[in-house]
Amino acid sequence: MTNINININALSYAYGQPACSGRIRTVPEDFIVNEIPGFEPDGEGEHVLLHIQKRNTNTDWLAKKISQFVGLRQVDVSYAGMKDRNAVTTQWFSVRLAGKPEPDWMALNSDEITVLQHHRHSRKLRKGALKGNRFKIVVRDIDGDVSDLETRLQTIKEQGIPNYFGEQRFGIDGANITEAKTMFSGKRVKSHHQRSLYLSAARSYIFNDHLSLRVGMASWNKAINGDVMLLSGTNSYFVAEIADDEINRRIDTFDIHPSGVMWGRGRSPAMGESADMENALKEKHADFCEGLEKAGLDQSRRSLRLMVNDLGWKMDADNKVLELEFELPAGSYATSVLRELVIANV
């Protein structure tokens, strides 16, 4: 069976291990996340879109609370993306009323929950229906070489970071990946939600391992022969049989990005050296790869490189507090940005 190690700090660093440490999430207000929706409410239909600010609150727990408040099944409440618990976040939920009278949504408000907007909508909110998220993060008690930190910030702004899945993907103490291992050994998981979490954790674990190898080779932002290249901002791709100067020029101008496999059924389009690396993954993680295929997941691709959009920062006069603001596309992790900047302590 796969040897499990989900420690995000054990993965290869693009710019070497950070020379500074700092504390994150000292209070929830130090980690602010605002969704950038990929939709507009249309004003009619059997669904209601709720725009909610939550503090120190788990997304799935809030979805359950909403369903209980309205008297619905939990499946009738959906959201576009999970948000951190130890944070202040704004996100959208959809509620399928289907003939039920619309309640007073303000009655949901509490010290930790505030309903900001509510609108009628014709469709259920699907997971992933986001452009991305905007973050405002405070890192306190900075200790170490601040000049190294400044250099890293500028480099990340210009060149991006490895597109690792964050530790949240794997659950508390890696519980999701451990459960995935047990599930692939034959344990039946009745909950569709839990099963989905475990499958996602297994795919992410394989991807992170592959990306860490590419970072160690200094090829997470460079092509190798046979790479599958994603066109920036799309799911379209082509195979670069030869990693020539023109391919790497397009990578350097952020027109295309090398990609890694999100494991599942189907044959990878990768060729040559890139295909050899992916085949080695299947041998190394045979139990996970076979389990994902049997579960019916189809292969897809994920960029190895993540561009950190609109990155801005400021330090206090004593160089002890760093304030960060940036945007990331849906499916990427602010913790992956932080790990390249500081050794973070909670």
C-alpha positions in Angstrom: 0.0 0.0 0.0 1.0 3.6 -0.5 3.2 5.1 2.3 1.3 8.1 3.6 3.0 11.4 4.3 0.8 14.5 3.7 3.1 17.0 5.3 3.0 20.0 2.9 6.3 21.2 4.2 8.0 18.0 3.1 7.3 18.9 -0.5 10.1 20.5 -2.6 10.3 24.3 -2.5 10.6 26.3 -5.7 12.8 29.0 -4.1 14.4 27.0 -1.2 13.1 26.8 2.3 12.0 30.2 3.6 14.5 32.2 5.8 11.7 33.7 7.9 9.1 32.3 10.2 5.8 33.9 11.3 2.4 33.2 13.0 -0.8 32.9 10.9 -4.4 32.8 12.0 -3.7 34.4 15.4 -7.3 35.6 15.1 -9.9 34.7 12.4 -9.6 38.3 11.0 -6.0 37.6 10.1 -7.2 35.2 7.3 -9.9 36.8 5.2 -11.3 35.1 2.1 -13.9 36.5 -0.3 -15.3 34.5 -3.2 -15.2 35.9 -6.7 -18.3 34.3 -8.2 -18.6 33.0 -11.7 -22.3 33.8 -12.0 -24.9 36.5 -11.5 -28.3 35.9 -9.8 -31.0 36.0 -12.4 -33.8 37.1 -10.0 -36.3 34.3 -10.5 -36.7 30.5 -10.0 -37.1 28.0 -7.2 -33.6 28.5 -5.8 -32.4 31.3 -3.5 -28.8 32.4 -3.5 -27.4 33.5 -0.1 -24.3 35.6 0.2 -23.0 34.9 3.7 -20.1 36.1 5.8 -19.0 33.6 8.4 -16.4 33.6 11.1 -14.8 30.6 12.7 -17.4 28.4 11.0 -17.1 25.3 8.8 -18.7 25.5 5.4 -20.4 22.1 5.5 -21.7 22.8 9.1 -23.2 26.0 7.9 -24.9 24.2 4.9 -26.4 21.8 7.4 -27.6 24.7 9.6 -29.3 26.3 6.6 -31.0 23.1 5.6 -32.3 22.7 9.2 -33.4 26.3 9.3 -35.6 25.9 6.2 -36.6 22.4 6.9 -35.0 20.8 3.9 -32.7 17.9 3.1 -29.0 18.8 3.1 -28.8 17.9 -0.6 -31.1 20.9 -1.3 -28.4 23.3 0.0 -25.2 23.7 -2.0 -22.1 25.9 -2.3 -19.5 26.6 -4.9 -16.4 25.9 -2.7 -15.2 25.0 0.7 -13.8 27.8 2.9 -11.5 27.8 5.8 -13.0 27.5 9.2 -10.4 29.5 11.2 -11.0 32.6 9.1 -13.5 35.3 8.1 -14.9 34.3 4.7 -17.7 35.4 2.4 -19.3 32.8 0.2 -22.4 31.9 -1.8 -24.9 29.1 -0.9 -28.0 28.1 -2.9 -31.2 26.8 -1.3 -33.8 24.9 -3.3 -37.2 26.0 -1.9 -39.4 24.2 -4.4 -42.6 25.7 -3.3 -41.7 26.3 0.3 -42.4 29.8 1.6 -39.2 32.0 1.7 -38.1 32.4 5.4 -36.7 35.5 7.0 -33.1 35.0 6.1 -32.0 37.6 8.7 -33.0 35.1 11.4 -29.9 33.1 10.5 -27.7 35.9 11.7 -25.5 35.4 14.8 -22.2 36.5 16.2 -20.5 34.2 13.6 -22.9 34.4 10.6 -24.2 37.4 8.7 -26.5 37.1 5.6 -25.2 39.8 3.3 -27.6 39.3 0.3 -30.3 37.0 -0.9 -31.6 36.6 -4.5 -33.8 34.3 -6.4 -32.1 32.1 -9.0 -33.2 29.5 -11.5 -30.3 27.0 -11.0 -28.6 25.1 -8.2 -25.2 26.4 -7.4 -22.6 23.9 -8.5 -19.2 23.2 -6.9 -16.5 25.0 -8.8 -18.8 27.8 -10.0 -16.3 30.4 -9.1 -13.7 32.6 -10.8 -11.6 32.4 -7.7 -11.0 33.9 -4.3 -9.5 37.1 -3.0 -7.4 36.8 0.2 -6.2 39.2 2.8 -3.7 37.5 5.2 -1.8 38.8 8.1 1.5 37.1 9.2 2.6 38.2 12.7 5.8 37.9 14.7 8.0 37.8 11.6 11.5 36.5 12.6 14.5 36.0 10.2 15.9 37.5 7.1 13.4 40.1 6.0 15.4 40.9 2.8 14.9 37.3 1.7 11.2 37.6 2.3 11.0 40.7 0.2 12.9 39.0 -2.6 10.6 36.0 -2.4 7.5 38.2 -2.6 8.8 40.0 -5.8 9.8 36.6 -7.4 6.5 35.1 -6.6 4.7 38.1 -8.1 6.7 37.7 -11.3 7.0 33.9 -11.6 4.3 32.2 -9.6 4.6 29.2 -7.3 4.1 25.4 -7.6 0.4 24.6 -7.7 0.3 22.3 -4.7 -2.9 21.2 -3.1 -3.0 22.6 0.5 -3.1 20.6 3.6 -6.9 21.3 4.0 -7.5 18.9 1.1 -6.3 16.0 3.2 -8.3 16.7 6.4 -7.2 17.1 10.0 -4.0 15.1 10.5 -4.4 13.7 7.0 -7.6 11.9 7.9 -9.1 12.0 4.4 -6.1 10.4 2.8 -6.0 7.7 5.5 -9.7 7.0 4.9 -9.1 6.9 1.2 -6.5 4.2 1.8 -9.0 2.2 3.9 -11.7 2.7 1.3 -9.5 1.3 -1.5 -8.8 -1.7 0.7 -12.5 -2.6 0.6 -14.3 -0.5 3.3 -17.7 0.7 2.1 -18.3 4.4 2.4 -22.1 5.1 2.2 -21.9 8.9 2.3 -21.4 10.4 -1.1 -20.0 13.5 0.4 -17.4 11.6 2.4 -16.5 9.4 -0.5 -16.0 12.4 -2.7 -13.6 13.9 -0.1 -11.6 10.7 0.1 -11.3 10.4 -3.7 -10.2 14.0 -4.1 -7.6 13.6 -1.4 -6.1 10.6 -3.1 -5.9 12.4 -6.5 -4.4 15.4 -4.8 -1.8 13.3 -3.0 -0.6 11.8 -6.2 -0.5 15.1 -7.9 1.5 16.7 -5.1 4.0 13.9 -5.2 4.5 14.3 -8.9 4.7 18.1 -8.7 7.3 17.9 -5.9 9.5 15.8 -8.2 9.2 18.4 -10.9 10.0 21.2 -8.5 13.1 19.2 -7.5 14.0 18.9 -11.2 13.4 22.7 -11.6 10.9 21.8 -14.3 7.6 22.9 -12.7 7.8 26.0 -14.8 9.8 24.6 -17.7 8.8 21.9 -20.2 10.3 18.4 -20.5 9.8 16.3 -23.7 6.3 15.0 -24.1 4.7 17.4 -21.6 1.0 18.2 -21.8 0.8 22.0 -22.0 -2.4 23.8 -20.8 -3.3 27.1 -22.4 -3.5 29.8 -19.8 -7.0 30.2 -18.3 -8.5 27.3 -20.1 -8.8 23.5 -20.0 -7.4 23.2 -23.6 -4.1 21.5 -24.1 -1.6 20.2 -26.6 1.4 17.9 -26.3 4.9 19.3 -26.7 6.8 16.3 -28.1 10.0 18.3 -27.9 10.6 20.9 -25.2 12.2 23.4 -27.6 13.0 27.1 -27.1 9.6 28.2 -28.6 7.7 26.1 -26.0 9.7 27.5 -23.1 9.3 31.0 -24.5 5.6 30.6 -24.4 5.9 29.3 -20.8 8.0 32.2 -19.8 5.4 34.6 -21.2 2.6 32.7 -19.3 0.8 31.8 -22.4 1.0 28.1 -21.5 1.8 26.0 -18.4 3.2 22.5 -17.9 0.5 20.2 -16.5 0.3 17.1 -14.3 -2.2 14.3 -14.3 -5.2 14.2 -12.0 -5.5 10.4 -11.9 -8.5 8.4 -13.1 -9.7 6.3 -16.0 -8.3 6.9 -19.5 -5.0 7.2 -21.2 -2.8 10.2 -20.5 -1.8 12.2 -23.6 1.7 12.7 -22.2 4.6 11.3 -24.3 8.3 10.6 -23.9 10.0 11.7 -20.6 6.8 13.2 -19.3 4.9 9.9 -19.9 7.7 7.9 -18.2 7.3 10.1 -15.1 3.5 9.5 -15.0 3.9 5.8 -15.5 6.3 5.7 -12.5 3.5 7.4 -10.5 1.1 4.5 -11.3 3.7 2.0 -10.1 4.5 4.0 -7.0 0.9 4.6 -6.0 -0.7 1.5 -7.6 -3.3 1.2 -4.8 -4.5 4.8 -5.2 -4.4 4.8 -9.0 -6.3 1.5 -9.3 -8.8 2.7 -6.6 -9.5 6.0 -8.5 -10.0 4.1 -11.8 -12.4 1.6 -10.2 -14.3 4.5 -8.6 -15.1 5.8 -12.2 -13.1 9.0 -12.1 -11.8 10.2 -15.5 -8.4 11.6 -15.9 -7.9 15.3 -16.1 -5.1 17.8 -16.1 -3.9 20.5 -13.6 -1.3 23.2 -14.1 2.0 22.6 -12.3 2.3 26.4 -12.0 0.1 28.8 -10.2 0.2 32.6 -10.9 -0.6 34.7 -7.9 -2.7 37.5 -9.3 -2.7 41.1 -8.0 -0.2 40.3 -5.3 0.5 43.2 -2.9 2.1 43.5 0.5 3.3 45.8 3.2 5.4 45.4 6.4 5.0 47.4 9.6 7.7 49.7 10.7 9.3 47.0 12.9 9.3 44.4 10.2 7.3 42.1 12.4 3.9 42.1 10.7 3.3 41.3 7.0 0.0 42.0 5.3 -0.7 40.2 2.1 -3.5 40.7 -0.5 -3.9 38.5 -3.7 -6.3 36.6 -5.9 -6.1 33.0 -6.8 -8.2 31.0 -9.4 -10.7 28.5 -8.0 -9.2 25.2 -6.9 -5.9 26.7 -5.7 -4.6 27.3 -2.2 -3.4 30.4 -0.3 -1.4 28.1 2.0 0.6 27.1 -1.0 1.6 30.7 -1.4 2.4 31.1 2.3 4.7 28.0 2.4 7.0 29.6 -0.2 7.2 32.8 1.9 7.5 31.9 5.6 7.7 28.9 7.9 4.2 29.4 9.3 3.2 28.7 12.9 -0.4 28.7 13.9 
